[in-house]
Each structure stands twice: as structure tokens, then as C-alpha cells.
Amino acid sequence: MASTTKDSKLIFAPAGTNTSPQADQYTKNSLSRTQLHPTSPFTQFHTWFTHARDTARVHQPETVCLSTCSLPTGAVSSRYVYLKELDPRGFVIYSNWGTSRKAKDVRSNPRASLAFWWHEVERQVRVEGTVERLTERESQAYYDLRARGSRIGAWASEQSAVLREEEGGREVLERRVRDVEKRFEGVEEIPVPEFWGGLRVVPEMVEFWQGRESRLHDRFRYLRDEGVEGGWRIERLSP
């Protein structure tokens, strides 16, 4: 195996804005068991999310990394999306479920994970669980709130399909947009496409992570356990 020297690496020990090769220290907060909601990760998430959005002014705290895995290959894919709903069953995002990579993944393996990172408060939240599609009625309720251009775009884009340059590249997409605009000209209540809508991640595990100094972070996870009060068991994890 060929050896690799420090000088040959394109990136080595990046440290944010510091000139030191040592990583930034997290010192803003700590997290103890008594600070967590005793029975509900949903309530705890809502508390943290509200604080991030309204008090800490975290930029777009709804931004979340959604990871899915295709079977039988086990290939994992990730992308950033927006959390659009939190309800008593789980975390809801919206996307194309016809042609996208994540659509193909969840058809073979109906599981997913979410990861939120809120730099301003040095916190992470991780979610793992099964997935389920929202009903057309539920998806329509959110779809109606989108900008008209985004509703048109949902119809026009075969998400993740290749736009071949020899066939026009982006012009192919823009032509589809014009066709959809013509189709719905004068129509304000555009129906949600059958291939587009909400996906709910129904959690089996939710972890709350608070950055601490020297990488000795505070980590607690809620595990679904019908044998305990509230249906969730809370455990502290080693950093």
C-alpha cells in the first residue's frame, strides 16, 4: 500500500477559522438527564427547535440531512432537505417519490435517518426509524402553501433523472416547466402530483447531542420501548 504524507493530502486537520490545527472547543452549554423531557422525544425536539429558531437565531434550523440505504447493495445516499412538519408520529419532509434516488432507496428499504446540526448552539439531533408516505390529502395541504413556481417545478422535474447535454441539458427542464405552466395557466389550485408528497420518519431512536469541551460531549438517546412509561427509554451515551 502506498504511503501518504501530510504534504500530499488535499485537506489535513482543518480547524474552521482558527490558525491552529486543533478543532474548535464547544463550551456554550451542557446537557443533563434532568433537562430532558421524561417521556417524549417529540416534546424535547420541539423545545430545542423552538430555542434554536426563536432565541439562538439559528439559520434555517429546519435544514436536515436525510440518509437512505438501498437494498440489497447497502449503498447509502444522503442529501439536505427541509423538515416541514413534526406531529405525534414523526418528522415529515416533502419530495419527489417517483424518480429520485431516495425514492428508489425507500422502496427497497423503508428506513431512514435524519441529522440536524445547529452550530450556533453547538447541538445535534439524530433520528432513526421507519418511513411512511403521507396521504394525498395531507400532501396537498402543504403543497398549496408552496410558491407557484415550486408547485410547477414539482410537476416538471423528473428528479435525479439525467439531463443529457446532447439533448439540450437544462433547456429540456425549462421546456418541461413551460409545458406545465401552459397546462395550468389560469389555475390557482394546482393538484399535487401523485409522485410527490410527504414522507414521515417514524422514529425508533432520537439522540440529543450537546457539544462539550475536549470532545467529551453530552449525549442522550430515546429508544422506543413499550415496556416503560411513555413508551421511550432514555440512556446516556459515551461521547
C-alpha positions, 0 to 999 in steps of 0.5 A: 500500500502506498504511503501518504504524507501530510504534504500530499493530502488535499485537506489535513486537520482543518480547524474552521477559522482558527490558525491552529490545527486543533478543532474548535472547543464547544463550551456554550452549554451542557446537557443533563438527564434532568433537562430532558423531557421524561417521556417524549422525544417529540416534546424535547425536539420541539423545545430545542427547535423552538430555542434554536429558531426563536432565541439562538437565531439559528439559520434555517434550523429546519435544514436536515440531512436525510440518509437512505440505504438501498437494498440489497447493495447497502449503498447509502445516499444522503442529501439536505432537505427541509423538515416541514412538519413534526406531529405525534408520529414523526418528522415529515419532509416533502419530495419527489417519490417517483424518480429520485434516488431516495425514492428508489432507496425507500422502496427497497428499504423503508428506513431512514435517518435524519441529522440536524446540526445547529452550530450556533448552539453547538447541538445535534439531533439524530433520528432513526426509524421507519418511513411512511408516505403521507396521504394525498390529502395531507400532501396537498395541504402543504403543497398549496402553501408552496410558491407557484413556481415550486408547485410547477417545478414539482410537476416538471422535474423528473428528479435525479433523472439525467439531463443529457447535454446532447439533448439540450441539458437544462433547456429540456427542464425549462421546456418541461416547466413551460409545458406545465405552466401552459397546462395550468395557466389560469389555475390557482389550485394546482393538484399535487402530483401523485409522485410527490408528497410527504414522507414521515420518519417514524422514529425508533431512536432520537439522540440529543447531542450537546457539544462539550469541551475536549470532545467529551460531549453530552449525549442522550438517546430515546429508544422506543420501548413499550415496556416503560412509561411513555413508551421511550427509554432514555440512556446516556451515551459515551461521547 
